[in-house]
Amino acid sequence: MNEMMSAGVDLMLIGMGIVFAFLALLIVLVNIMTLVIQCFFSEDPIADLTPNSASASHTDAGVIAAISAAVHQYRNKYK
C-alpha cells in the first residue's frame, strides 16, 4: 500500500510539473508574440488609413445630425 501511495504522489507531482511548465511556456510565448506584433504593426490602425490626422478628427455636421436623430427616434420607440 505504501508503494502505491508513493507512486501516486510521484505521478501527481510529475503531472503537475508538466502542466506548470506548459503554462509557463505558454505565457512566455504569448508575451513574445505580443512584442513581435507590436513591432510590426502600429498602435492606431485608423491613422494608417487616413492620409493626414487633421481630416480624421473633422466630422461632418450632417452625420452628427443623422446619428442624433436616429438615437432620439430609437429612445422614443423603446421607452
N, C-alpha and C positions, 0 to 999 in steps of 0.2 A: 504494500500500500504506500509505503514511504517513497519507493522508487517512482511510482506512478504520479505521486504528488510533485515530486521533484521534476519529472519530465514535463508535467503540465505547466509548472511555473516557468521552466526553461522555454517551452513553446510559446507561452504567453509573452514573455519578455522579448523573444525574438520577433514575434508578430508585431508587438507594439513598437519595437525599434525600427522595423521595416516601414511601418505606417508613418512614424515620426520622420524618418529620413525622406520618404516620398513627399510628405507635406512641406518639409523644409526646402527640398529641391524645387518643388512647385512654386513656392513663394519667391525663391531666388530667380527662377526663370521668368516669372511674371514681372518682376521688377526690372530684369534685363530687357524684356520685350517692351516695357513701358519706356525705358530710356531710349531704345532704338527708334521707336515710333516717334517720340518727341524730337529726336534729332532730324528725322526726315520730313516731318510734317509740322506746319506752323500751328500756333495756338488758336488762331482765328481763321477758320476756313472761309467765312463770308468775306473777309477783307481780301482774300486771294481772288475772288470772283469779280470784284469791282475794280475799275481802273484807278480810281482815287478814293480816299476815305471821306473826302468832303461831300461827295454826291451820295454816299451811303447814309449819312446822317440826315439828309434832307428828305422829308416825307411830304407827299402831295396832300394838299388840304382836302381834295375830293375823296381820297382814300380814307382819311380820318373821318370825314363826314359819313361815308358809307358804312364804315365799321361801327360808328356810334349809333347810326340809325338801326343797324341790324341788331346790336346789343339791346337797344331800347325796345325794339319790337319783340325780341325774344323774352325779355323780362316781363313785358306786359302780357304776353301769351301764357307764360308758365309761372304766374304769380302764386 
